[in-house]
Amino acid sequence: MNIEWFDSTLRDGTQAEGISFSIRDRINIVKALDDFGVDYIEAGNPASNPKEQLFFEEIRGMTLRHAKICAFGSTVRFGQRPEEDPGLAALVGAGTDTVVIFGKAWDLHVTEILRIRLEDNLAIVDSTVRYLKSLGKELIFDAEHFFDGYSENRDYALSVLRTAVDAGADCLCLCDTKGGMMPDAIAETVEEVCRLFPGQRIGIHCHDDTGCAVANTVMAVKSGARHVQGTFIGYGERCGNANLSVIIPDLMLKCGAESGVDLKTLKQTARNIAEISNVRLPKSTPYVGKSAFSHKAGMHVDGVMKLPRSFEHVDPEAVGNERKFLLSEVAGRGTVLPKIQKYAPELTKQSEKTKTITEMLKERELHGYQYEGAESSFELFVKKALGLWKSHFNLIMYKVTDDFPAPDGEQQSNAIIKIEVDGKTQMTCDSGNGPVNALDRALRNALLVFYPQLASTKLVDYKVRIIDSGSTGAVTRVLIDSSDGETTYTTIGVSSDIIEASMMALVDSYEYVLSGK
């Protein structure tokens, strides 16, 4: 079965809390989606604001390899002629060959929201679709609230679909706009619609208010839908839209769907869109999350190392992801061994050195370390344990002070740092909007004297947690994410003092970069 993938990140996705795209962001998302191979990109509603109109002007000359750009709009206002409606004028003015029109399919919305007669709603659906088809547009009709309408007034909901088809709609997309449907109801309804409209392209558009958007979409496809709408990493109004980065591999790897997308670039595409959107891709996201193919328990790790499919439902490489063995107090030597063999390939599971490092790891976990989230620090730990590590600098002294009250309402911290490299010392001071920021700036400035390649390195995230280590009382665990502009890496520091823990993580972050990763 061939599936059409329709991405609404630039329209429905922008309705998510905290999401706002610049023109450049939108263009970059279009490029990412087109490179991946989606069939349709819903670029927005040109009637909603000037920025949307400007974006359509910007992309009008873009050459895409695969995707079709769509403009989104509503049916004509009641009492107006389509050719005189400002919303439709903006839609046509967007210049796209494909347009998406939503119309009411729930009688409740017709009588209580639009406050018009049921037959008037059918008339505006008919006139809108006929007008746009007369202009040569490919038209996708989004039947808004279709499933609610079907459950309460089946005949009317179907009459809306029939009106759109008779007027020339190319695709009928059935929308679970409230996101409240269950998979069995979706399946039964879609199957009936496909039976009543043979040969018609039927689509599905689900929201995730019950956590069922992916399941509902899969069931719709199994029941006959071939046009699938969603947003690439699932964000959208309220609880979000159906997540295409999950649905696409579900249908292709599990259900035999065929399409033109490149699944091996799935994870990278999801990460690119998350980065452009300035959101973190949840680690637990199926297929594309950092933890999607991570194994922690010793028995799981042992099974995967012997036979990957014993614990993995698909090959991580099929979706561009990778297998990870997490390091923790429940890890056995089999988990640690691949990390050790990276630097000492001659060691085996039975080697005394492997046993020693495993026991050292568990001892450090007992005192508050947790390397599963800080693999960069773990690599340094292994190198040190194997005697393969030579420090690039020596931290001689550091001091940090805070100024209170804060000037202009912003905290001012000052840091002094002294380091030594190959017998030469360097002392620098700097200020920042907090002690960790000040320490990072001072350390970075000192290191730049000896290592100018660190110019692109910066701290991008800082997390702190007060923990009870189980033996020495409460301690502070600090995790720092740093980036060299291409790669992000995480280091850890643990101490009863938050400044010392932060400094340990900062030192590891720069040592890791200098080691060549």
MARLONU-236043 format. One line per 2 residues: their letters; for each residue x, y, z of C-alpha. Coordinates in nm, 3 decimals, m for minus. Example, Ala and Ser with C-alpha at 12.3 -4.5 7.8 and 13.67 -1.06 7.14 Angstrom:
<recs>
as	1.230 m0.450 0.780 | 1.367 m0.106 0.714 $
</recs>
This chain:
<recs>
mn	0.000 0.000 0.000 | 0.127 0.343 m0.096 $
ie	0.087 0.617 0.164 | 0.084 0.995 0.120 $
wf	0.263 1.172 0.406 | 0.126 1.516 0.487 $
ds	0.321 1.724 0.740 | 0.150 2.009 0.925 $
tl	0.442 2.125 1.142 | 0.428 2.474 0.990 $
rd	0.054 2.508 1.046 | m0.079 2.285 1.326 $
gt	0.265 2.267 1.486 | 0.278 2.644 1.530 $
qa	m0.033 2.619 1.748 | 0.166 2.438 2.018 $
eg	0.255 2.628 2.332 | 0.603 2.779 2.309 $
is	0.646 2.727 1.933 | 0.719 3.025 1.709 $
fs	0.899 3.009 1.376 | 1.084 3.284 1.195 $
ir	1.076 3.295 0.816 | 1.421 3.133 0.808 $
dr	1.305 2.861 1.049 | 1.014 2.783 0.820 $
in	1.234 2.762 0.513 | 1.476 2.528 0.692 $
iv	1.189 2.302 0.800 | 1.059 2.289 0.444 $
ka	1.404 2.182 0.325 | 1.434 1.916 0.597 $
ld	1.092 1.768 0.521 | 1.151 1.772 0.146 $
df	1.490 1.603 0.185 | 1.327 1.334 0.398 $
gv	1.064 1.275 0.132 | 0.722 1.375 0.266 $
dy	0.459 1.427 m0.003 | 0.285 1.741 0.125 $
ie	0.398 2.027 0.347 | 0.116 2.240 0.489 $
ag	0.297 2.573 0.503 | 0.037 2.774 0.694 $
np	m0.269 2.992 0.663 | m0.187 3.299 0.449 $
as	m0.498 3.478 0.577 | m0.395 3.456 0.943 $
np	m0.113 3.713 0.962 | 0.138 3.910 0.749 $
ke	0.427 3.678 0.842 | 0.246 3.383 0.686 $
ql	0.188 3.581 0.367 | 0.555 3.685 0.356 $
ff	0.662 3.322 0.398 | 0.453 3.214 0.099 $
ee	0.618 3.489 m0.105 | 0.961 3.367 0.005 $
ir	0.903 3.004 m0.088 | 0.722 3.069 m0.414 $
gm	1.046 3.034 m0.608 | 1.182 2.736 m0.413 $
tl	1.253 2.420 m0.609 | 1.164 2.112 m0.408 $
rh	1.273 1.760 m0.492 | 0.960 1.582 m0.379 $
ak	0.711 1.769 m0.161 | 0.415 1.982 m0.264 $
ic	0.357 2.302 m0.068 | m0.001 2.353 0.053 $
af	m0.181 2.663 0.172 | m0.452 2.622 0.436 $
gs	m0.782 2.806 0.475 | m1.148 2.792 0.566 $
tv	m1.467 2.764 0.367 | m1.620 3.092 0.249 $
rf	m1.795 3.305 0.509 | m2.170 3.261 0.509 $
gq	m2.337 3.524 0.295 | m2.029 3.597 0.080 $
rp	m1.938 3.488 m0.270 | m1.612 3.283 m0.281 $
ee	m1.447 3.523 m0.523 | m1.516 3.811 m0.281 $
dp	m1.405 3.638 0.040 | m1.079 3.788 0.185 $
gl	m0.969 3.456 0.332 | m1.002 3.273 0.003 $
aa	m0.834 3.563 m0.177 | m0.531 3.522 0.053 $
lv	m0.538 3.145 m0.001 | m0.538 3.182 m0.378 $
ga	m0.278 3.457 m0.354 | m0.038 3.220 m0.182 $
gt	0.020 3.071 m0.525 | 0.027 2.701 m0.429 $
dt	m0.104 2.434 m0.663 | m0.252 2.243 m0.366 $
vv	m0.488 2.396 m0.111 | m0.639 2.256 0.207 $
if	m0.986 2.371 0.306 | m1.151 2.284 0.634 $
gk	m1.526 2.270 0.671 | m1.760 2.180 0.954 $
aw	m1.872 1.817 0.964 | m2.033 1.820 1.310 $
dl	m2.384 1.958 1.317 | m2.319 2.098 1.667 $
hv	m2.055 2.332 1.525 | m2.280 2.438 1.241 $
te	m2.573 2.537 1.459 | m2.393 2.648 1.779 $
il	m2.058 2.789 1.656 | m2.128 2.914 1.302 $
ri	m2.495 2.959 1.398 | m2.626 2.886 1.053 $
rl	m2.862 2.623 0.916 | m2.730 2.279 0.829 $
ed	m2.815 2.328 0.462 | m2.629 2.662 0.461 $
nl	m2.312 2.484 0.574 | m2.345 2.238 0.286 $
ai	m2.386 2.531 0.049 | m2.065 2.704 0.162 $
vd	m1.871 2.376 0.137 | m2.004 2.327 m0.215 $
st	m1.934 2.683 m0.335 | m1.585 2.693 m0.181 $
vr	m1.470 2.365 m0.332 | m1.619 2.445 m0.673 $
yl	m1.455 2.787 m0.679 | m1.107 2.658 m0.594 $
ks	m1.136 2.366 m0.836 | m1.237 2.610 m1.110 $
lg	m0.894 2.770 m1.056 | m0.722 2.439 m1.120 $
ke	m0.624 2.367 m0.760 | m0.566 2.023 m0.612 $
li	m0.801 2.034 m0.314 | m0.777 1.846 0.014 $
fd	m1.094 1.880 0.219 | m1.041 1.856 0.596 $
ae	m1.372 1.743 0.746 | m1.332 1.915 1.083 $
hf	m1.469 1.726 1.387 | m1.578 1.449 1.151 $
fd	m1.569 1.164 1.402 | m1.769 1.354 1.664 $
gy	m2.015 1.453 1.396 | m2.038 1.097 1.266 $
se	m2.108 0.959 1.614 | m2.387 1.212 1.684 $
nr	m2.541 1.268 1.340 | m2.403 1.014 1.097 $
dy	m2.616 1.118 0.803 | m2.519 1.484 0.823 $
al	m2.147 1.417 0.861 | m2.160 1.194 0.553 $
sv	m2.360 1.456 0.362 | m2.074 1.703 0.418 $
lr	m1.832 1.453 0.264 | m2.069 1.386 m0.026 $
ta	m2.103 1.759 m0.092 | m1.725 1.804 m0.103 $
vd	m1.681 1.505 m0.337 | m1.957 1.616 m0.572 $
ag	m1.799 1.963 m0.587 | m1.466 1.811 m0.693 $
ad	m1.255 1.756 m0.378 | m0.953 1.539 m0.457 $
cl	m0.904 1.406 m0.103 | m1.133 1.375 0.199 $
cl	m0.941 1.398 0.525 | m1.134 1.281 0.831 $
cd	m1.034 1.485 1.136 | m1.042 1.386 1.502 $
tk	m1.013 1.753 1.590 | m1.080 1.714 1.963 $
gg	m0.845 1.418 1.984 | m1.089 1.217 2.192 $
mm	m1.152 0.910 1.977 | m1.047 0.551 2.046 $
pd	m0.879 0.323 1.788 | m1.174 0.085 1.747 $
ai	m1.416 0.372 1.672 | m1.169 0.524 1.425 $
ae	m1.129 0.190 1.247 | m1.503 0.125 1.215 $
tv	m1.577 0.475 1.089 | m1.294 0.491 0.835 $
ee	m1.387 0.149 0.700 | m1.745 0.265 0.649 $
vc	m1.639 0.589 0.477 | m1.409 0.395 0.242 $
rl	m1.699 0.161 0.160 | m1.935 0.451 0.088 $
fp	m1.681 0.644 m0.123 | m1.505 0.380 m0.332 $
gq	m1.204 0.506 m0.526 | m1.192 0.830 m0.327 $
ri	m0.866 0.931 m0.155 | m0.936 0.917 0.218 $
gi	m0.712 1.082 0.475 | m0.677 1.081 0.854 $
hc	m0.589 1.369 1.087 | m0.564 1.292 1.460 $
hd	m0.486 1.485 1.776 | m0.335 1.323 2.084 $
dt	m0.563 1.426 2.369 | m0.613 1.064 2.475 $
gc	m0.261 0.955 2.386 | m0.403 0.755 2.095 $
av	m0.315 0.971 1.793 | m0.054 0.727 1.659 $
an	m0.271 0.421 1.725 | m0.576 0.593 1.574 $
tv	m0.379 0.682 1.261 | m0.243 0.329 1.220 $
ma	m0.593 0.184 1.257 | m0.729 0.433 1.003 $
vk	m0.469 0.321 0.749 | m0.546 m0.044 0.818 $
sg	m0.911 0.044 0.750 | m0.841 0.206 0.414 $
ar	m0.702 0.558 0.461 | m0.401 0.632 0.242 $
hv	m0.341 1.000 0.315 | m0.181 1.052 0.658 $
qg	m0.156 1.389 0.829 | 0.052 1.477 1.135 $
tf	0.344 1.683 1.258 | 0.694 1.544 1.241 $
ig	0.770 1.527 1.610 | 0.412 1.543 1.730 $
yg	0.366 1.891 1.866 | 0.053 2.088 1.799 $
er	m0.260 2.228 1.963 | m0.315 2.114 2.326 $
cg	m0.158 1.766 2.359 | m0.022 1.770 2.007 $
na	m0.085 1.604 1.672 | m0.017 1.253 1.552 $
nl	0.361 1.209 1.549 | 0.483 1.132 1.196 $
sv	0.829 1.029 1.317 | 0.654 0.736 1.490 $
ii	0.372 0.670 1.244 | 0.596 0.653 0.936 $
pd	0.824 0.373 1.066 | 0.526 0.198 1.227 $
lm	0.350 0.173 0.894 | 0.659 0.106 0.682 $
lk	0.839 m0.141 0.908 | 0.537 m0.309 1.068 $
cg	0.254 m0.280 0.817 | 0.421 m0.301 0.476 $
ae	0.351 0.058 0.369 | 0.549 0.196 0.076 $
sg	0.653 0.557 0.018 | 0.936 0.772 m0.106 $
vd	1.081 0.868 0.233 | 1.434 0.777 0.338 $
lk	1.386 0.600 0.671 | 1.759 0.596 0.739 $
tl	1.743 0.974 0.781 | 1.442 0.962 1.017 $
kq	1.632 1.035 1.339 | 1.841 1.312 1.186 $
ta	1.532 1.477 1.038 | 1.355 1.466 1.374 $
rn	1.661 1.614 1.547 | 1.691 1.888 1.283 $
ia	1.329 1.991 1.323 | 1.357 1.985 1.704 $
ei	1.666 2.204 1.686 | 1.500 2.453 1.452 $
sn	1.192 2.456 1.678 | 1.411 2.513 1.985 $
vr	1.259 2.217 2.166 | 1.419 1.907 2.312 $
lp	1.330 1.582 2.145 | 1.221 1.356 2.434 $
ks	1.473 1.076 2.487 | 1.193 0.820 2.505 $
tp	1.044 0.906 2.165 | 1.006 0.576 1.974 $
yv	1.253 0.519 1.691 | 1.424 0.861 1.705 $
gk	1.481 0.929 2.076 | 1.827 0.891 2.233 $
sa	1.689 0.616 2.457 | 1.490 0.432 2.189 $
fs	1.757 0.162 2.159 | 1.929 0.202 2.497 $
hk	1.979 m0.101 2.720 | 2.062 m0.087 3.089 $
ag	1.982 m0.412 3.270 | 2.263 m0.668 3.251 $
mh	2.035 m0.942 3.118 | 1.905 m0.715 2.840 $
vd	2.255 m0.611 2.741 | 2.376 m0.971 2.735 $
gv	2.082 m1.071 2.516 | 2.129 m0.785 2.270 $
mk	2.502 m0.852 2.237 | 2.431 m1.215 2.153 $
lp	2.124 m1.160 1.936 | 1.997 m0.802 1.888 $
rs	1.643 m0.900 1.790 | 1.600 m1.077 2.124 $
fe	1.533 m0.733 2.280 | 1.503 m0.490 1.985 $
hv	1.187 m0.475 1.774 | 1.369 m0.321 1.475 $
dp	1.729 m0.262 1.373 | 1.820 0.090 1.499 $
ea	2.012 0.155 1.176 | 1.687 0.118 0.980 $
vg	1.573 0.454 1.123 | 1.915 0.617 1.150 $
ne	1.949 0.559 1.523 | 2.210 0.368 1.719 $
rk	2.227 0.111 1.998 | 2.348 0.226 2.338 $
fl	2.449 0.031 2.646 | 2.383 0.241 2.954 $
ls	2.625 0.240 3.243 | 2.487 0.203 3.594 $
ev	2.493 0.004 3.912 | 2.283 m0.267 3.744 $
ag	2.531 m0.302 3.459 | 2.747 m0.608 3.429 $
rg	3.087 m0.648 3.269 | 2.916 m0.717 2.935 $
tv	2.780 m0.360 2.934 | 3.112 m0.197 3.022 $
lp	3.327 m0.416 2.797 | 3.245 m0.249 2.459 $
ki	3.341 0.089 2.608 | 3.669 m0.051 2.741 $
qk	3.751 m0.233 2.418 | 3.733 0.097 2.232 $
ya	4.066 0.178 2.398 | 4.192 m0.168 2.493 $
pe	4.056 m0.416 2.235 | 4.261 m0.700 2.381 $
lt	4.059 m0.707 2.704 | 3.779 m0.960 2.750 $
kq	3.484 m1.001 2.982 | 3.701 m1.222 3.204 $
se	3.998 m0.983 3.218 | 4.093 m0.859 3.562 $
kt	4.103 m0.502 3.431 | 3.743 m0.532 3.310 $
kt	3.635 m0.657 3.650 | 3.823 m0.377 3.826 $
it	3.670 m0.102 3.612 | 3.321 m0.248 3.658 $
em	3.364 m0.246 4.035 | 3.502 0.109 4.024 $
lk	3.197 0.215 3.825 | 2.958 0.067 4.079 $
er	3.148 0.230 4.364 | 3.123 0.570 4.196 $
el	2.750 0.518 4.133 | 2.714 0.449 4.505 $
hg	2.857 0.794 4.576 | 2.625 0.975 4.336 $
yq	2.768 0.939 3.986 | 2.535 0.832 3.706 $
ye	2.722 0.786 3.382 | 2.428 0.677 3.167 $
ga	2.355 1.046 3.110 | 2.719 1.152 3.087 $
es	2.901 0.923 2.847 | 3.171 1.181 2.778 $
sf	3.280 1.175 3.141 | 3.264 0.796 3.134 $
el	3.507 0.783 2.842 | 3.750 0.995 3.041 $
fv	3.698 0.767 3.343 | 3.781 0.456 3.136 $
kk	4.092 0.616 2.986 | 4.216 0.712 3.332 $
al	4.149 0.362 3.468 | 4.343 0.209 3.179 $
gl	4.635 0.449 3.227 | 4.576 0.601 2.883 $
wk	4.495 0.952 2.996 | 4.714 1.261 3.008 $
sh	4.550 1.579 3.129 | 4.568 1.881 2.898 $
fn	4.569 2.132 3.183 | 4.595 2.149 3.559 $
li	4.342 2.352 3.754 | 4.547 2.522 4.025 $
my	4.289 2.749 4.184 | 3.943 2.893 4.134 $
kv	3.726 3.135 4.328 | 3.379 3.273 4.270 $
td	3.190 3.556 4.440 | 2.841 3.702 4.403 $
df	2.732 4.064 4.425 | 2.417 4.141 4.624 $
pa	2.187 4.315 4.573 | 2.199 4.231 4.204 $
pd	2.241 4.536 3.979 | 1.945 4.597 3.748 $
ge	1.777 4.292 3.900 | 2.026 4.053 3.735 $
qq	2.264 3.849 3.947 | 2.630 3.932 3.890 $
sn	2.890 3.666 3.970 | 3.266 3.700 3.937 $
ai	3.517 3.419 3.896 | 3.896 3.393 3.911 $
ik	4.073 3.088 3.771 | 4.439 2.986 3.752 $
ie	4.552 2.698 3.531 | 4.883 2.544 3.428 $
vd	4.972 2.400 3.088 | 5.316 2.254 3.018 $
gk	5.472 2.451 3.301 | 5.310 2.782 3.201 $
tq	5.041 2.939 3.417 | 4.752 3.160 3.319 $
mt	4.515 3.347 3.550 | 4.193 3.502 3.422 $
cd	3.882 3.653 3.571 | 3.539 3.706 3.424 $
sg	3.179 3.771 3.525 | 2.852 3.606 3.438 $
ng	2.484 3.580 3.523 | 2.551 3.323 3.795 $
pv	2.852 3.143 3.942 | 2.862 2.858 3.688 $
na	2.842 3.095 3.392 | 3.121 3.308 3.543 $
ld	3.341 3.002 3.607 | 3.283 2.872 3.255 $
ra	3.375 3.205 3.098 | 3.689 3.242 3.308 $
lr	3.805 2.885 3.244 | 3.734 2.913 2.874 $
na	3.929 3.239 2.846 | 4.228 3.087 3.026 $
ll	4.227 2.778 2.805 | 4.197 2.980 2.483 $
vf	4.549 3.115 2.546 | 4.682 2.760 2.495 $
yp	4.405 2.597 2.293 | 4.247 2.841 2.044 $
ql	4.046 2.550 1.892 | 3.811 2.583 2.191 $
as	3.667 2.907 2.048 | 3.359 2.726 1.917 $
tk	3.294 2.536 2.241 | 3.019 2.660 2.469 $
lv	2.800 2.548 2.757 | 2.444 2.491 2.632 $
dy	2.262 2.332 2.927 | 2.311 2.290 3.300 $
kv	2.121 2.052 3.527 | 2.162 2.005 3.901 $
ri	2.010 1.751 4.135 | 2.046 1.706 4.511 $
id	2.061 1.334 4.582 | 2.101 1.095 4.872 $
sg	2.389 0.875 4.767 | 2.303 0.605 5.020 $
st	2.630 0.618 5.213 | 2.761 0.970 5.262 $
ga	2.441 1.174 5.289 | 2.308 1.430 5.044 $
vt	2.537 1.528 4.759 | 2.500 1.740 4.448 $
rv	2.509 1.591 4.099 | 2.568 1.833 3.812 $
li	2.526 1.749 3.443 | 2.657 1.991 3.181 $
ds	2.579 1.978 2.810 | 2.844 2.144 2.595 $
sd	2.868 2.185 2.220 | 3.140 2.254 1.968 $
ge	2.880 2.371 1.716 | 2.831 2.027 1.565 $
tt	2.820 1.775 1.850 | 2.668 1.798 2.197 $
yt	2.831 1.602 2.478 | 2.747 1.561 2.846 $
ti	2.978 1.554 3.146 | 2.917 1.503 3.517 $
gv	3.046 1.628 3.851 | 2.951 1.506 4.198 $
ss	3.034 1.671 4.531 | 2.876 1.785 4.855 $
di	2.942 2.140 4.721 | 2.751 2.256 4.414 $
ie	3.033 2.483 4.293 | 3.289 2.202 4.312 $
as	3.052 1.961 4.133 | 2.997 2.221 3.861 $
mm	3.369 2.279 3.823 | 3.436 1.906 3.790 $
al	3.179 1.882 3.509 | 3.323 2.191 3.337 $
vd	3.678 2.055 3.352 | 3.563 1.724 3.202 $
sy	3.378 1.905 2.923 | 3.691 2.088 2.807 $
ey	3.916 1.785 2.858 | 3.679 1.580 2.645 $
vl	3.697 1.827 2.356 | 4.073 1.851 2.381 $
sg	4.105 1.473 2.376 | 3.959 1.472 2.026 $
k	3.645 1.289 2.142 $
</recs>
